[in-house]
Amino acid sequence: MSLKIIILGSTGSIGISALRVIRSVGQKFEIYGLSCHNNLQLFEEQLAEFKPSIAAVSSAESVGSTEYKNLKKKFPQVEFFEGAEGVLELVNHKTDILISAIVGAAGLIPTLTALPNIKRLALANKETLVMAGDIVIQKIKELGVELIPVDSEHNAIFSMIGNLDKSAVSRIILTASGGSMRDKTTEEMGRITVEEALQHPTWDMGNKITIDSATMMNKGLEVIEAHHLFNIDYNSINVIIHPESIIHSMIETNDGAIFAYMTVPDMVHPILSALVYPEKIRNPFGKLNLAEIGSLNFYDYDRNRFPALELCYSAGIAGGTVPAVLNAANEVAVNAFLQKEISFTDIVKVVEKTINKHTTINKPDISDIFSSDKWARDVADNFIRSQF
C-alpha cells in the first residue's frame, strides 16, 4: 500500500524537488494534497500530473483571480481550500507524511496544526524550529510524530547520528557554501546589487533563501534548528565554509574522529532520505565521482563580513522570543533589499537594531511568539522607512 503525502509549498524549490523524487520512485507514495501560494500556472501542471484529492491556494489575491476560478473548473474532482485558513483545513486531513516546505514564518502554524494528523513530519521549514523550537519539539514528542529534517545539513546529521550513542558526539559541523558573497570584500558587499546577490554559486533556491545564504543568515538559522533537532549546546555546533557543497555536514565523536556525509548537491537526496527512512533505496539522481571532483576545500568564515551568523548564535543562546524576533526582522529586511529599498549590508543592521529594542519573553507560549513576530515586523519596517 502506498503512503499518502501532503506537500505544503509544492511550487517552491523544495516542493518541486519532492515531486521529482515521487515521480521517480513510483508506487511507494500517493500525493494526497498539495498547497501553493500564487504560482497557479505551475500548480495546474502539478494537479494534472499527480491528481491529489485536496489542494489549497494561500494567496488571497490569487484566490480572487479569474485564473483560480478556471483552475477549479478544470479539476472538479479536487476539493479546494482557500487562503491562509484553507492551508489549515488542508492539513487537518489525515495523512502519512507531511512535507512542510512553506518558506518563512508562514510555515509555523500549518506545521503545528498538522501534527495530530500525521505520522511523519519531513521538515524543510527551518523557521518552525527557529521561532518555536521548544513548543514544536514538545508537541512532536507528546503526539509520537516522527520528525525527519529535510535541510541537507540536518538530514546528513540525522543520518549519521542515528547509529551512535548521543553522548559519543562532541560536536556538529555544519558546512556552508558561502553563498554569492563568499569571495567579495566588505567594501564590495556594500555596493552589491540584488541581481548579483541572487547568483548563488551552487544551489538553485528561492529568492529569500538565496539572500539568506548570501548574508549567512540561513546558516545561522540552521544553527538554531540544529540545536532543537539534536538537543545539542550552541558551543558544540560549528560552521565551516565548504565551497563545493559535497560534504553536507560532519559530526565529531569524543575520540576526535570526524564523520562526513557526502552526496551531489541536489535537494532530491535529503528529500528521498526523509521519505523512505529507514530504508535505503536505489538512487536514480546521480552519484559522486570523487576522482572527478579531485579536491574538497574548507575554510573558516569571516566574522566581520558575515555578522549575521554571530547574531544568530547570540539569539539562539538568548532564547525565549529573541529567535522569533530575529527571524521576523530578517524577513522584512530581506524583502526590503529585494525591493531595492536598502543595501545588502543594511539587512543585518536592521535585524540587530530590532533585536536590541526587544524585551525578551522567556518561556513564551505560541501567542507570545506571534505577538513578538508582529512587533518585530513593525519595528523593522519603521527602521527601514526612517532609514535608521
Buried (B, 14 or more C-beta within 10 A) or exposed (E): EBBBBBBBBBBBBBBBBBBBBBEBBEEBBBBBBBBBBBBBEBBBEBBEEBEBBBBBBBBEEBBEBEEBEEBBEEBEEBBBBBBBEBBBBBBEBEBBBBBBBBBBBBBBBBBBBBBEBBBBBBBBBBBBBBBBBEBBBEBBEEEEBEBBBBBBBBBBBBBBBEEEEEEEBBBBBBBBBBBBBBEBEEEEBEEBEEEBBBEBBBBEBBBBBBBBBBBBBBBBBBBBBBBBBBEBEBEBBBBBBBBBBBBBBBBBBEEEEEBBBBBBBBBBBBBBBBBBBEEEEEBEBEEEEEEEEEEBEEEEBBEEBBBBBBBBBBBBBBBBBBBBBBBBBBBBBBBBBBEEEBBBBBBBBBBBBBBEBBEBBEEBEBEBBBBBBEBBBEBBBBBBEEEE
